[in-house]
Amino acid sequence: MSDYLSDLFGLDGQVAVVTGGTGVLCGHMALGLAAAGAKVVVVGRDHDRGAERVSQIESAGGTASFCPAAATSREDVEQVLEFALATYGRVDILVNGAGMNRATPFFEITEEEWNQILDVNLRGAMLACQVFGQYFLDNSIPGSIINLGSMSGITPLSRVFTYSASKAALHNLTQNLAREWAPRGIRVNALAPGFFPAEQNRKILTEDRVKNIFAHTPMGRFGEADELIGATLLLASRHAGSFITGVILPVDGGFASMTI
């Protein structure tokens, strides 16, 4: 990488916390942040997958540690911050990527399922924004928060009622916090992936649904997880992304540009 690009997108000396970092999408985002020079704290509930992700980052020449935590527990989130500070001395970037999804017909959605999905997708992000946002404010750190939204939060998708509602609310929270914290130098943005095969959605990707997705995606294919890295680095960078806040950035192969 040239010195110019290193200055623009490099993250040397910075520390990134990635919730949901044991999953497919946020795992690749963690790999990209580490490749750009950030020390990465991978957060998730599965120790084996966490260790595997750390090993992948280290094998590629990066620096990472795993911190087990549930995104829906304030105590766990506070412990993640404490772990990051004890391990690397600071935090500069927060990626909120913990999430869940279920394809349940509307009249079959139970209150338990509704609350569980909102708990992980929305309340989990809210808790992390409170804990890490307060840290950024208290220490005058120009932090970057990247929430993992969804195209379903912009245009509702069939079969995933609760997931779509949770992502729409997350987009709104993102923009609200961006407005609130911009005067203090903290940027809050969201990525809105289109269709990327991952654990959450494989069960609903039937042959007919895949055909419909491709017909509505100008690029005519699914996204690859590493295609989120460029947008992640843009939003994480203090230089390349210095004047970007409150943005819901689609990475969708043109999905949002299609009507009929």
C-alpha positions, -999 to 999 in steps of 0.1 A, spaced: 0 0 0 13 34 -9 20 60 18 -9 80 6 -34 51 9 -19 41 42 -25 76 56 -60 76 41 -72 42 52 -46 28 76 -55 21 112 -21 17 128 -22 23 165 -60 20 167 -80 -7 185 -113 -21 171 -139 -40 190 -161 -62 168 -192 -78 183 -205 -107 163 -169 -112 152 -172 -149 152 -198 -148 124 -192 -147 87 -198 -110 79 -183 -94 109 -155 -120 109 -144 -107 76 -148 -71 87 -125 -80 117 -99 -95 93 -100 -63 72 -96 -40 102 -66 -60 113 -51 -60 79 -53 -22 79 -33 -21 111 -59 -21 139 -56 -44 169 -89 -63 171 -110 -76 200 -133 -103 186 -164 -106 206 -188 -135 206 -203 -164 226 -185 -193 210 -150 -198 224 -139 -222 196 -150 -199 168 -135 -169 186 -102 -187 188 -104 -197 152 -110 -161 141 -81 -148 162 -59 -175 146 -70 -164 111 -61 -128 119 -28 -137 135 -19 -160 105 -24 -130 82 0 -109 103 -25 -91 124 -31 -87 161 -63 -99 178 -78 -113 210 -110 -130 218 -134 -118 245 -164 -140 252 -196 -119 258 -233 -118 252 -243 -86 234 -275 -84 254 -258 -82 288 -246 -47 299 -223 -64 324 -207 -84 296 -204 -53 274 -187 -34 302 -163 -63 307 -155 -62 269 -144 -26 273 -124 -34 304 -107 -63 285 -99 -41 255 -84 -14 278 -64 -39 298 -51 -57 267 -45 -28 243 -48 4 263 -76 21 243 -105 16 219 -111 37 188 -136 17 167 -167 -2 176 -185 -26 152 -219 -37 164 -225 -68 144 -242 -93 168 -275 -103 153 -301 -130 147 -329 -137 122 -359 -160 118 -383 -164 89 -416 -168 107 -451 -161 92 -465 -130 109 -493 -146 127 -469 -173 141 -445 -148 156 -446 -152 194 -438 -124 218 -408 -144 230 -394 -146 194 -402 -109 188 -385 -98 220 -355 -121 215 -347 -107 180 -352 -71 191 -330 -78 221 -300 -90 201 -303 -68 171 -314 -35 187 -309 -35 224 -275 -52 221 -263 -24 198 -279 2 221 -260 -12 251 -227 -12 233 -232 24 220 -239 35 256 -209 18 271 -184 26 243 -199 60 235 -195 71 271 -159 59 270 -153 80 238 -169 111 253 -151 108 286 -117 104 270 -122 129 241 -116 100 216 -128 107 180 -143 72 179 -161 55 150 -191 33 156 -203 11 127 -236 -6 132 -245 -36 110 -278 -26 95 -296 -43 65 -313 -34 33 -344 -49 51 -342 -19 74 -346 4 44 -372 -16 24 -389 -44 44 -383 -79 31 -409 -106 32 -407 -134 57 -385 -116 81 -409 -92 99 -391 -89 132 -356 -87 117 -367 -59 93 -383 -40 121 -352 -43 143 -329 -31 115 -351 -1 107 -349 9 143 -312 4 143 -308 27 113 -329 53 132 -307 49 163 -276 53 142 -287 86 127 -299 99 161 -266 92 178 -247 106 148 -265 139 153 -260 138 190 -223 131 191 -210 148 159 -201 180 178 -178 158 200 -160 143 171 -177 108 173 -190 94 141 -218 68 140 -227 51 107 -243 18 96 -236 -6 68 -266 -20 50 -256 -52 33 -277 -67 6 -278 -105 3 -248 -122 17 -252 -159 25 -245 -164 63 -258 -186 91 -287 -163 97 -303 -165 63 -293 -199 47 -326 -216 59 -347 -190 40 -327 -190 8 -349 -214 -11 -344 -219 -49 -373 -196 -57 -362 -169 -33 -327 -170 -47 -341 -164 -82 -361 -135 -69 -331 -120 -52 -309 -123 -82 -337 -108 -104 -338 -78 -81 -300 -74 -78 -285 -57 -109 -252 -76 -103 -271 -108 -104 -253 -126 -75 -248 -127 -38 -222 -106 -21 -190 -121 -8 -182 -114 28 -149 -97 20 -168 -72 -2 -178 -55 31 -142 -46 40 -138 -16 18 -169 1 32 -158 -8 67 -124 8 63 -140 39 48 -163 43 78 -136 34 103 -109 57 90 -104 90 107 -91 104 74 -110 88 46 -143 89 65 -136 121 85 -168 139 73 -191 109 71 -216 104 99 -252 94 101 -249 74 69 -267 41 61 -243 28 35 -257 1 12 -234 -26 0 -259 -44 -21 -249 -50 -57 -275 -24 -67 -305 -39 -49 -316 -5 -36 -317 9 -72 -342 -16 -85 -380 -12 -86 -395 -34 -113 
